[in-house]
Amino acid sequence: MSSSIKSFLKKNYDKSSSDMYSAFIERVNSFCLDKGISGMITQDTFMFIGSYAKLREKLIRGSFPTLLHLGTHAFQEIGGEKVRSVAFTYRNNIQKTSFYRLIDSKNKKIDYLEGNFKVYKKDLREFRGIEDNVFAYWLPSKYIKLFDEGNPLGQGEKPVAEVKSGMQTGNNSKFLRYWWEVESDKWKPYAKGKGRQKFYVSQKNVVDWENEGKKLKEYEGSVLRNSEYYFHEGITYNSTGGDDFSARYLPEGHIFDNTSQMIFAQKTSNEYLLGLLTSSFANYILSSLNPTLSFQVSDIKKVPFIEPSKDQQKRVESKIEKIISINKDRESFDEISPHFKGFESKKRSFNGFLENIKHNILKKRNKIKSEWKSVDKQVLKIYGLNKSNLPLREYVVSNKISIDKEKLTKRIISYFIQISLGRWEMDGVESDEDGILMVSEGVSEDNPSLIDKIRECISAEWGGAR
């Protein structure tokens, strides 16, 4: 929107000025008399996102006789996963609203005509129990009451946790490197988005923080948000995640990116908070508060927090500490992880070595699942809930483990090269003194080539002739 349109909307439609379509909703409804009805098809973001909270407060004074939540692919002309549609009628007096949920339907027209959908009847005033009046219409009343019983996680003068957005470098290729590419104290660990990995994952990036980030502060495109929280221990999460919220422990010493936003425990421990936020309860609440593609800082702040007993908190903390430790150990086979310990075959054959890797991966996955189930059960108990009648997300472990032999072989060769150059050590193999090796085969044992050294590593690890 142009600045003149923004100014006009702010002046005339202060409750819906964040978007043209939301201002249109407010304008059309203003034409209706007390029992008049308006009808529209719009995006669904006005039902959930924090910037539309004032509009929702106004809409709660009336009702939607019918609201069809269509989601994506509602019309042939509108494709992709970003545009989520809703069709509704609205009237300026109070009555029950019927929410028709068709967001998962593949053929919305046929499913609607044949009645293949769920209907939720709600009084819009119920949503006043949720911070910002989010229209999470499918939430059972028991869940909505939890927002009254608990404290919003990030609200108030002394919140349970602080939720903060991170840095934008403005030029990642200029300011970011991988940790193995540089050797200087000016480069600091940098937390960046890590997909849907939960609990813990090491950070591969570092950022140029020479002279307290002087170059970044002077760079026109950089934005250094909440710098007073840099280098503190906390929990990081991806702002994008769809319906699956992924939180991870982040040790102290990191700067964080705007794609890896942070949560800092204030009135509880980071371990307990991580247990809560990785639970099926928190995932269900967050996907209800904002069922769009991105989790906002305001969404995390709304999660209801109920104080656990000391014993309950210790149980959750103990399990989460174990899960973090297992995740660190899982990275012991990852050469680009700080937790890498090398490829130890223990004199097995190469195929036996691969099978042992598969066995260890599956063993760790199942252990994490077992510990997480204990955490999840404890969190549900704290909130007085059970899984019997709710679609809570399980922690899924696949028993199918695919090891790409070619890819793993390349990683092992890379490991052997670095042994030859002195980065890692192996019994029976001496690294090259000057770190310079010819690629082609050497002419003598006094001047071995890189190929000779790789063969030497293979012989030391698995035996056999050079």
C-alpha positions as CSV (number, residue, x, y, z in Angstrom):
1,M,0.0,0.0,0.0
2,S,1.1,3.6,-0.7
3,S,1.8,5.9,2.2
4,S,-1.4,8.0,1.4
5,I,-3.6,4.8,1.5
6,K,-2.0,3.7,4.8
7,S,-2.7,7.2,6.3
8,F,-6.3,7.1,5.0
9,L,-7.0,3.7,6.5
10,K,-5.4,4.5,9.8
11,K,-7.5,7.6,10.1
12,N,-10.8,6.1,9.0
13,Y,-10.5,2.4,9.8
14,D,-8.2,2.2,12.8
15,K,-9.4,-1.2,13.8
16,S,-8.6,-2.8,10.4
17,S,-5.9,-0.5,8.9
18,S,-3.3,-3.2,8.5
19,D,-4.7,-4.4,5.2
20,M,-7.1,-3.3,2.5
21,Y,-9.3,-6.4,2.7
22,S,-9.7,-6.1,6.5
23,A,-10.7,-2.4,6.1
24,F,-13.2,-3.6,3.4
25,I,-14.8,-6.0,6.0
26,E,-15.2,-3.1,8.5
27,R,-16.6,-0.8,5.8
28,V,-19.1,-3.3,4.4
29,N,-20.4,-4.2,7.9
30,S,-20.9,-0.6,8.7
31,F,-23.6,-0.5,6.0
32,C,-25.7,-3.1,7.8
33,L,-28.6,-2.2,10.2
34,D,-29.0,-4.1,13.4
35,K,-30.5,-7.2,11.7
36,G,-28.8,-6.6,8.3
37,I,-26.5,-9.3,6.9
38,S,-23.4,-8.9,4.8
39,G,-21.6,-11.6,2.9
40,M,-17.9,-11.8,1.8
41,I,-15.1,-14.0,0.6
42,T,-11.7,-13.0,2.0
43,Q,-8.5,-14.3,3.3
44,D,-8.7,-16.1,6.7
45,T,-5.8,-14.2,8.4
46,F,-8.1,-11.7,10.1
47,M,-9.3,-14.6,12.3
48,F,-5.8,-15.4,13.8
49,I,-3.0,-12.9,13.3
50,G,-2.2,-10.3,16.0
51,S,-2.4,-7.3,13.7
52,Y,-6.2,-7.9,13.3
53,A,-6.9,-8.1,17.1
54,K,-8.9,-4.8,17.1
55,L,-11.0,-5.9,14.2
56,R,-11.8,-9.2,15.9
57,E,-12.8,-7.3,19.1
58,K,-15.3,-5.3,17.0
59,L,-16.6,-8.4,15.2
60,I,-17.2,-10.2,18.5
61,R,-20.1,-7.7,19.1
62,G,-21.9,-9.5,16.3
63,S,-21.9,-13.0,14.8
64,F,-21.3,-15.0,11.6
65,P,-24.6,-16.9,10.9
66,T,-22.4,-19.0,8.5
67,L,-18.7,-19.1,8.1
68,L,-17.0,-21.6,5.6
69,H,-13.4,-22.0,6.4
70,L,-12.1,-23.1,3.0
71,G,-8.3,-22.9,3.4
72,T,-6.1,-23.2,0.3
73,H,-7.1,-24.2,-3.3
74,A,-10.7,-23.0,-2.8
75,F,-10.8,-21.6,-6.3
76,Q,-9.2,-22.7,-9.5
77,E,-7.9,-19.1,-10.1
78,I,-6.0,-19.1,-6.8
79,G,-3.3,-21.8,-6.4
80,G,-0.5,-22.4,-3.9
81,E,-0.4,-22.8,-0.2
82,K,-0.2,-19.2,0.9
83,V,-3.7,-17.9,0.1
84,R,-6.3,-19.3,2.5
85,S,-9.9,-18.4,1.9
86,V,-13.0,-18.0,4.1
87,A,-16.6,-17.3,3.0
88,F,-19.0,-15.9,5.5
89,T,-22.1,-13.9,6.3
90,Y,-22.1,-11.5,9.1
91,R,-24.7,-9.6,11.1
92,N,-24.5,-7.0,13.8
93,N,-26.3,-8.8,16.6
94,I,-25.3,-11.7,18.9
95,Q,-26.2,-15.2,18.0
96,K,-24.4,-18.6,17.7
97,T,-21.9,-18.8,14.8
98,S,-21.7,-21.9,12.7
99,F,-18.1,-22.6,11.6
100,Y,-17.9,-25.1,8.7
101,R,-14.4,-26.6,8.5
102,L,-13.4,-27.5,5.0
103,I,-9.7,-26.6,5.0
104,D,-8.6,-30.3,4.6
105,S,-11.1,-31.1,1.8
106,K,-9.7,-31.9,-1.6
107,N,-13.0,-31.2,-3.3
108,K,-14.6,-28.5,-1.3
109,K,-17.8,-28.1,-3.4
110,I,-18.7,-31.8,-3.4
111,D,-17.8,-32.2,0.3
112,Y,-20.0,-29.2,1.2
113,L,-23.0,-30.3,-0.8
114,E,-22.7,-33.9,0.6
115,G,-22.1,-32.7,4.2
116,N,-18.6,-34.1,4.5
117,F,-17.3,-31.5,7.0
118,K,-17.3,-30.7,10.7
119,V,-19.5,-27.9,12.1
120,Y,-18.5,-26.0,15.3
121,K,-21.1,-23.8,16.9
122,K,-19.6,-21.0,19.0
123,D,-20.6,-17.8,20.6
124,L,-17.9,-15.4,19.5
125,R,-17.7,-13.9,23.0
126,E,-16.0,-17.2,24.1
127,F,-12.8,-16.1,22.2
128,R,-12.4,-13.2,24.7
129,G,-10.8,-15.8,26.9
130,I,-7.9,-16.0,24.4
131,E,-5.4,-13.2,24.2
132,D,-6.2,-11.0,21.1
133,N,-9.5,-12.8,20.7
134,V,-8.2,-15.4,18.2
135,F,-11.0,-17.2,16.4
136,A,-9.7,-20.7,17.2
137,Y,-13.2,-22.1,16.8
138,W,-12.2,-25.8,16.8
139,L,-10.6,-25.6,20.3
140,P,-12.8,-27.4,22.9
141,S,-14.2,-25.2,25.6
142,K,-11.9,-26.9,28.1
143,Y,-8.8,-25.7,26.2
144,I,-10.2,-22.2,25.9
145,K,-10.6,-22.1,29.7
146,L,-6.9,-22.8,30.1
147,F,-6.2,-19.3,28.8
148,D,-8.0,-18.0,31.8
149,E,-6.6,-20.5,34.3
150,G,-2.9,-20.0,33.2
151,N,-0.8,-16.9,32.6
152,P,0.1,-16.0,29.0
153,L,3.7,-17.2,28.5
154,G,5.2,-13.9,27.4
155,Q,2.7,-11.3,28.7
156,G,2.9,-9.0,31.7
157,E,5.6,-6.9,33.4
158,K,7.4,-10.0,34.6
159,P,6.5,-12.7,32.1
160,V,7.3,-16.4,32.4
161,A,9.5,-16.0,29.3
162,E,10.7,-13.3,27.0
163,V,10.2,-13.9,23.2
164,K,12.4,-12.0,20.9
165,S,13.1,-11.6,17.2
166,G,16.7,-11.7,16.0
167,M,19.1,-10.1,13.6
168,Q,18.9,-9.5,9.8
169,T,22.4,-9.1,8.4
170,G,21.1,-7.6,5.2
171,N,23.8,-9.5,3.3
172,N,24.4,-13.1,4.5
173,S,27.1,-13.8,1.9
174,K,29.1,-10.8,3.3
175,F,28.6,-11.4,7.0
176,L,28.1,-15.2,7.4
177,R,30.4,-18.1,7.1
178,Y,30.5,-21.8,8.2
179,W,32.4,-22.4,11.4
180,W,35.0,-24.6,9.7
181,E,35.8,-21.9,7.1
182,V,37.3,-19.4,9.6
183,E,39.7,-19.2,12.5
184,S,39.3,-15.9,14.3
185,D,37.7,-14.7,17.5
186,K,35.8,-12.1,15.5
187,W,33.4,-14.8,14.2
188,K,30.7,-15.7,16.7
189,P,28.2,-18.7,16.5
190,Y,25.1,-17.7,14.7
191,A,21.7,-19.5,15.1
192,K,19.8,-19.7,11.8
193,G,16.7,-21.6,10.8
194,K,17.1,-25.4,11.0
195,G,14.0,-26.9,9.4
196,R,11.8,-29.0,11.7
197,Q,14.5,-30.5,13.9
198,K,13.5,-30.4,17.6
199,F,15.2,-30.5,21.0
200,Y,18.8,-29.7,19.8
201,V,20.9,-29.2,16.7
202,S,24.3,-27.6,16.5
203,Q,24.7,-24.4,14.6
204,K,26.9,-24.4,11.5
205,N,27.0,-20.7,10.9
206,V,29.2,-17.9,12.3
207,V,28.7,-14.1,12.0
208,D,31.3,-11.3,11.7
209,W,31.1,-9.7,15.1
210,E,34.4,-7.8,15.0
211,N,34.4,-4.8,17.3
212,E,31.0,-5.7,18.7
213,G,29.5,-5.9,15.3
214,K,30.8,-2.5,14.0
215,K,30.5,-3.5,10.3
216,L,27.0,-4.8,10.8
217,K,25.9,-1.7,12.6
218,E,27.2,0.5,9.8
219,Y,25.8,-1.6,7.0
220,E,22.6,0.0,5.6
221,G,20.6,-3.2,5.2
222,S,21.4,-4.7,8.6
223,V,18.9,-4.7,11.5
224,L,20.3,-5.7,14.9
225,R,17.2,-6.4,17.0
226,N,17.3,-7.2,20.7
227,S,21.1,-7.2,20.9
228,E,21.0,-7.1,24.7
229,Y,19.8,-10.8,24.5
230,Y,22.7,-12.0,22.2
231,F,24.9,-14.7,23.6
232,H,22.3,-15.8,26.2
233,E,21.1,-19.4,26.7
234,G,17.6,-20.0,25.5
235,I,15.2,-21.8,23.2
236,T,15.2,-21.1,19.5
237,Y,12.4,-21.9,17.0
238,N,11.7,-21.4,13.3
239,S,9.2,-18.7,12.5
240,T,8.0,-20.8,9.5
241,G,6.7,-24.3,10.3
242,G,3.1,-24.8,9.1
243,D,1.3,-26.9,11.6
244,D,4.4,-28.3,13.4
245,F,6.1,-26.1,15.9
246,S,9.8,-27.0,16.3
247,A,11.7,-25.7,19.3
248,R,15.4,-26.4,20.2
249,Y,17.8,-25.7,23.0
250,L,20.4,-23.1,22.2
251,P,23.5,-22.9,24.5
252,E,24.9,-19.5,25.5
253,G,27.4,-17.8,23.2
254,H,25.2,-17.5,20.1
255,I,23.7,-14.5,18.2
256,F,20.4,-15.3,16.7
257,D,18.8,-14.6,13.3
258,N,15.3,-13.4,12.6
259,T,14.5,-16.9,11.1
260,S,15.6,-18.5,14.5
261,Q,13.7,-16.4,17.0
262,M,14.4,-16.9,20.7
263,I,12.6,-17.6,23.9
264,F,14.3,-16.9,27.2
265,A,13.0,-18.4,30.4
266,Q,12.5,-16.0,33.3
267,K,10.3,-17.7,35.9
268,T,11.1,-21.3,35.0
269,S,14.0,-23.2,33.5
270,N,14.9,-23.4,29.8
271,E,14.7,-27.2,30.0
272,Y,11.2,-27.2,31.4
273,L,10.1,-24.6,28.9
274,L,11.5,-26.8,26.1
275,G,9.6,-29.7,27.4
276,L,6.4,-27.7,27.4
277,L,6.9,-26.2,23.9
278,T,7.7,-29.6,22.3
279,S,4.7,-31.3,23.9
280,S,1.6,-32.3,21.8
281,F,-0.4,-29.8,23.9
282,A,1.8,-26.8,22.9
283,N,1.8,-27.9,19.3
284,Y,-2.0,-28.1,19.3
285,I,-2.4,-24.8,20.9
286,L,0.1,-23.0,18.7
287,S,-1.3,-24.5,15.5
288,S,-4.8,-23.3,16.7
289,L,-3.6,-19.8,17.6
290,N,-2.1,-19.4,14.1
291,P,-2.9,-22.1,11.5
292,T,-1.0,-20.1,8.8
293,L,2.5,-20.8,7.5
294,S,4.3,-18.7,10.1
295,F,4.4,-18.5,13.9
296,Q,4.5,-15.0,15.2
297,V,6.2,-13.8,18.3
298,S,2.8,-12.8,19.6
299,D,1.6,-16.5,19.2
300,I,4.3,-17.8,21.5
301,K,3.5,-15.2,24.1
302,K,-0.2,-16.3,24.2
303,V,0.5,-20.0,25.2
304,P,-1.1,-20.5,28.6
305,F,1.4,-21.4,31.3
306,I,0.3,-23.3,34.4
307,E,2.9,-23.6,37.2
308,P,4.1,-27.2,37.7
309,S,5.0,-28.6,41.1
310,K,8.8,-28.8,41.8
311,D,8.6,-32.6,41.4
312,Q,6.8,-32.3,38.0
313,Q,9.3,-29.7,36.8
314,K,12.3,-31.8,37.8
315,R,10.9,-34.8,35.9
316,V,10.5,-32.8,32.7
317,E,13.9,-31.2,33.1
318,S,15.6,-34.6,33.6
319,K,14.0,-36.1,30.5
320,I,14.8,-33.1,28.3
321,E,18.4,-33.0,29.4
322,K,18.7,-36.7,28.3
323,I,17.1,-35.9,24.9
324,I,19.5,-33.0,24.3
325,S,22.4,-35.3,25.2
326,I,21.2,-38.0,22.8
327,N,20.8,-35.4,20.0
328,K,24.4,-34.2,20.6
329,D,25.6,-37.8,20.4
330,R,23.7,-38.4,17.2
331,E,25.9,-35.7,15.6
332,S,29.0,-37.7,16.4
333,F,28.9,-39.1,12.8
334,D,28.4,-35.7,11.2
335,E,31.8,-34.3,10.1
336,I,30.5,-30.7,10.0
337,S,29.2,-30.8,13.6
338,P,31.2,-29.6,16.5
339,H,30.3,-32.9,18.2
340,F,31.9,-35.1,15.5
341,K,34.0,-37.9,16.9
342,G,35.2,-39.7,13.8
343,F,34.1,-42.8,11.9
344,E,35.1,-45.8,14.1
345,S,34.4,-49.1,12.4
346,K,35.9,-51.1,15.3
347,K,37.4,-53.4,12.7
348,R,34.0,-54.4,11.2
349,S,33.7,-54.9,7.5
350,F,32.4,-51.9,5.5
351,N,28.9,-53.4,5.3
352,G,29.0,-54.3,9.0
353,F,30.0,-50.7,9.6
354,L,27.0,-49.4,7.8
355,E,24.6,-51.8,9.6
356,N,26.1,-50.6,12.9
357,I,25.4,-47.0,12.0
358,K,21.8,-47.9,11.1
359,H,21.4,-49.7,14.5
360,N,22.8,-46.8,16.4
361,I,20.5,-44.2,14.7
362,L,17.4,-46.3,15.3
363,K,18.4,-46.9,18.9
364,K,18.8,-43.2,19.5
365,R,15.5,-42.3,17.7
366,N,13.6,-44.8,19.9
367,K,15.2,-43.5,23.1
368,I,14.3,-39.9,22.2
369,K,10.7,-41.0,21.5
370,S,10.5,-42.9,24.9
371,E,11.8,-39.9,26.8
372,W,9.5,-37.5,24.9
373,K,6.5,-39.6,25.7
374,S,7.3,-39.3,29.4
375,V,7.6,-35.5,29.0
376,D,4.3,-35.3,27.0
377,K,2.4,-37.3,29.6
378,Q,3.7,-35.1,32.4
379,V,2.8,-31.9,30.6
380,L,-0.8,-33.1,29.9
381,K,-1.1,-34.1,33.5
382,I,-0.1,-30.6,34.6
383,Y,-2.8,-29.1,32.4
384,G,-5.4,-31.6,33.4
385,L,-5.7,-33.1,29.9
386,N,-5.6,-36.4,28.1
387,K,-5.3,-37.5,24.5
388,S,-8.5,-39.6,24.3
389,N,-10.6,-37.1,22.4
390,L,-8.1,-34.6,20.9
391,P,-6.0,-34.8,17.7
392,L,-2.7,-34.3,19.5
393,R,0.5,-34.9,17.4
394,E,2.6,-37.9,18.2
395,Y,6.4,-37.9,18.0
396,V,6.9,-40.2,15.0
397,V,9.8,-42.5,14.6
398,S,10.4,-44.2,11.3
399,N,11.9,-47.7,11.4
400,K,13.1,-47.2,7.8
401,I,16.6,-45.9,7.8
402,S,18.2,-45.3,4.4
403,I,22.0,-45.0,4.3
404,D,23.4,-43.7,1.0
405,K,26.6,-45.7,0.6
406,E,28.0,-43.4,-2.0
407,K,27.3,-40.3,0.1
408,L,28.7,-41.9,3.3
409,T,31.8,-43.1,1.4
410,K,32.5,-39.6,0.3
411,R,32.2,-38.4,3.9
412,I,34.6,-41.1,5.0
413,I,37.1,-40.1,2.3
414,S,36.8,-36.5,3.4
415,Y,37.5,-37.6,6.9
416,F,40.6,-39.6,5.8
417,I,41.9,-36.5,3.9
418,Q,41.6,-34.4,7.0
419,I,43.5,-37.1,9.0
420,S,46.2,-36.9,6.4
421,L,46.4,-33.1,6.7
422,G,46.4,-33.2,10.5
423,R,42.9,-32.0,11.5
424,W,42.0,-35.4,13.0
425,E,44.1,-38.3,14.4
426,M,44.1,-42.0,13.7
427,D,46.2,-44.7,15.3
428,G,48.8,-46.0,12.8
429,V,48.5,-43.0,10.5
430,E,50.9,-40.0,10.6
431,S,49.7,-36.7,9.2
432,D,51.8,-34.8,6.6
433,E,54.1,-32.4,8.4
434,D,53.6,-29.4,6.1
435,G,50.0,-30.1,5.2
436,I,50.8,-30.3,1.5
437,L,50.1,-33.4,-0.4
438,M,50.2,-34.2,-4.1
439,V,46.9,-35.5,-5.5
440,S,48.6,-38.0,-7.9
441,E,50.3,-41.1,-6.6
442,G,53.7,-40.5,-5.0
443,V,56.9,-41.9,-6.3
444,S,58.3,-43.0,-3.0
445,E,57.2,-43.8,0.6
446,D,59.1,-40.7,1.7
447,N,56.9,-38.5,-0.4
448,P,53.4,-40.1,-0.2
449,S,50.5,-38.6,-2.2
450,L,47.0,-37.9,-1.0
451,I,45.9,-41.2,-2.7
452,D,48.6,-43.0,-0.7
453,K,47.5,-41.5,2.6
454,I,43.8,-42.4,1.9
455,R,44.9,-46.0,1.3
456,E,46.9,-45.9,4.5
457,C,43.8,-44.8,6.4
458,I,41.7,-47.6,4.8
459,S,44.4,-50.1,5.7
460,A,44.5,-48.8,9.3
461,E,40.7,-48.9,9.7
462,W,39.8,-52.0,7.9
463,G,43.1,-53.9,7.3
464,G,44.3,-55.3,4.0
465,A,47.1,-54.4,1.6
466,R,47.6,-50.9,0.4
